[in-house]
Amino acid sequence: MGVDEGQVETLVLPLSGWVFQWRHDGWWREVDPDQYRDELAGVFTSSGDEWVRWTGTVHRLARGGWALHPRWQMVYDELPEGCTPRVVLDDGTVPPIIVVGQVWVCEWVSVPQPATVTVGAEQWVMPFGRRPEYLGPDYEG
């Protein structure tokens, strides 16, 4: 998009390698590690469509899901002014929040389990760990 790299803050998550970027003009994006690696190597040039303007509102975004084995899970969103996000897993664990620009991210490794997310006055449960009905009772993924 012709943005000077000096105007972009980049966060590479330690567990998943997922990448979050914040531009100083108020736009942000999240991309998978493979795409980011390819962009750095010049193999792939982003069209810039991944970038979204920061609105300061809560969108309830997450990655992860259902599995029998431990894997990384993640919740993330825009950081509204004056808010401190908090995530509490069903087992009581409180994973750390990482901030880049005006975006917050929380990732952890565990067997998928519900996570209660609080941002400002809003609170909701991300239902990680709920077995999708379409898998059927015998699927062991």
HUTA-V582776 format. One record per pair of residues at least 24 apart in sequence whose ideal C-beta (glycine too) atoms are under 10 Angstrom apart, sorted by the first residue. I is the first residue (numbers start at 0). J is the second residue. If there is no record, write none. Layout:
BEGIN
{{I;J} {I;J}}
END
This chain:
BEGIN
{{0;24} {0;26} {0;45} {0;46} {0;47} {0;48} {0;49} {0;50} {1;47} {2;26} {2;47} {2;50} {7;99} {7;100} {8;98} {8;99} {8;100} {8;102} {9;35} {9;99} {10;97} {10;98} {10;99} {10;100} {10;102} {10;104} {11;35} {11;99} {12;71} {12;73} {12;75} {12;97} {12;99} {12;104} {12;105} {12;106} {13;71} {13;95} {13;97} {13;106} {14;70} {14;71} {14;72} {14;73} {14;94} {14;106} {14;107} {14;108} {15;62} {15;63} {15;70} {15;71} {15;72} {15;73} {15;104} {15;106} {15;107} {15;108} {16;71} {17;62} {17;71} {17;73} {17;75} {17;104} {17;106} {18;99} {19;73} {19;75} {19;97} {19;98} {19;99} {19;100} {19;102} {19;103} {19;104} {20;49} {20;50} {20;99} {20;100} {20;102} {21;53} {21;78} {21;98} {21;99} {21;100} {21;101} {21;102} {22;50} {22;52} {22;53} {22;100} {23;100} {24;50} {24;52} {24;53} {25;51} {25;52} {25;53} {25;54} {25;55} {25;100} {25;101} {26;50} {26;51} {26;52} {26;53} {26;100} {27;51} {27;52} {27;53} {27;75} {27;77} {27;78} {27;99} {27;100} {27;101} {27;102} {28;102} {29;60} {29;62} {29;73} {29;75} {29;99} {29;102} {29;104} {31;62} {51;77} {52;77} {53;77} {53;78} {53;79} {53;100} {53;101} {53;102} {54;79} {54;101} {55;79} {55;80} {55;82} {55;101} {56;118} {56;121} {57;82} {57;84} {57;116} {57;118} {57;119} {57;120} {57;121} {57;123} {58;118} {59;116} {59;118} {59;121} {59;123} {59;125} {60;102} {60;104} {60;125} {61;105} {61;114} {61;116} {61;125} {61;126} {61;127} {62;106} {62;127} {63;106} {63;107} {63;108} {63;109} {63;111} {63;112} {63;114} {63;125} {63;127} {63;128} {64;111} {64;126} {64;127} {64;128} {64;129} {64;130} {64;131} {64;140} {65;110} {65;111} {65;126} {65;127} {65;128} {65;129} {65;130} {65;131} {65;134} {65;138} {65;140} {66;110} {66;111} {66;127} {66;128} {66;130} {66;139} {66;140} {67;110} {67;111} {67;130} {67;138} {67;139} {67;140} {68;110} {68;111} {68;139} {68;140} {69;107} {69;108} {69;109} {69;110} {69;111} {70;107} {70;108} {70;109} {70;110} {70;111} {70;127} {71;106} {71;107} {71;108} {71;109} {71;111} {72;105} {72;106} {72;107} {72;108} {72;109} {72;110} {72;111} {72;112} {72;114} {72;125} {72;127} {72;128} {73;104} {73;105} {73;106} {73;107} {73;114} {73;125} {73;127} {74;103} {74;104} {74;105} {74;106} {74;107} {74;114} {74;116} {74;118} {74;123} {74;125} {74;127} {75;99} {75;102} {75;103} {75;104} {75;105} {75;106} {75;116} {76;102} {76;103} {76;104} {76;105} {76;116} {76;118} {76;121} {77;101} {77;102} {77;103} {77;118} {78;102} {78;103} {78;104} {78;118} {78;119} {79;103} {79;118} {79;119} {79;120} {79;121} {80;119} {81;119} {82;117} {82;118} {82;119} {82;120} {82;121} {83;117} {83;118} {83;119} {84;116} {84;117} {84;118} {84;119} {84;121} {85;115} {85;116} {85;117} {85;118} {85;122} {86;114} {86;115} {86;116} {86;117} {86;118} {86;125} {87;113} {87;114} {87;115} {87;116} {87;117} {87;124} {88;112} {88;113} {88;114} {88;115} {88;125} {88;127} {88;128} {89;113} {89;114} {89;115} {89;124} {89;126} {89;127} {89;128}}
END
